[in-house]
């Protein structure tokens, strides 16, 4: 069937992230080949109106509107809102939903449609742990930060890796940083620098980071070029330590219950890489051993070194 875009009710737009790059690619694809897959809608419940609730296809609708196209190919399913949302999630073959988008969906189904966590896990073919972790993201992350993610100003990966632990440490600080970042998008690397700097800073520096995060990023970038290789290596080792602690936490939370082969492969690669790093650091420590007195490696405290292979030799005049 065909529906006019003006007939669509974008009730669940807040469950997906607005990605300008993906929208641009979709717009180019639609301009070149037309709409290849239908959007999914359900009939609106308002009496006397000819409306449809858009369940899946928000990216296509945004691209169609950008191209000035008023008609979209659609499939109308006779399901409840909750069933339609679950169906769309299960049929999402691209796998591009972030954990935060999963959390928004679970929160919608739980809070507004009354589905319990064990029911959600069963309907979505997931574990209770998977459901709990994603709902926890929504509860921990401040609303202002979630809005920034929805608008595409903060990458979902940055929010999950850095804003969530920052909010656990100090929720007001997380909110101030997000607010003071403004409308300009921030990268994952920039979010990492803000979080790691805030975590190791004293009270005064934390205040400056919270009040002027972009100014701090500019100043940090200027001084970063002056850092020695040793300082950069120390930072890398600190990052490795943090990653090890995070991996251990995820293991204890039961993340290994899915995709065990990929987990084992990734762990073996990490082991090999860390083994190589350990060897290099051991060589570095050996090279940095104390120099013997007089520059003679055979001269040690307590007398000259005795060579077993020279026993019985005579003195040479």
Secondary structure, 3 states (H helix, E strand, C coil): CEEEHHHEECCCHHHCCCCHHHHHHHHHHHHHHCCCCCEEEEECCCCCCCCEEEEECHHHHHHHHHCCCCEEEEEECCCCHHHHHHHHHHCCCCCCCCHHHHHHHHHHHHHCCCCCHHHHHHHCCCCHHHHHHHHHHHHHCCHHHHHHHHCCCECHHHHHHHHHHHHHHCHHHHHHHHHHHCCCCECHHHHHHHHHHHHHCCHHHHHHHHHCHHHHHHHHHHHHCCCCHHHHHHHHHHHHHHHHHHHHHHHHCCHHHCCHHHHHHHHHHHHHHHHHHHHHHHHHHHHCCCCCHHHCCCEECCEECCCHHHCCCCCCC
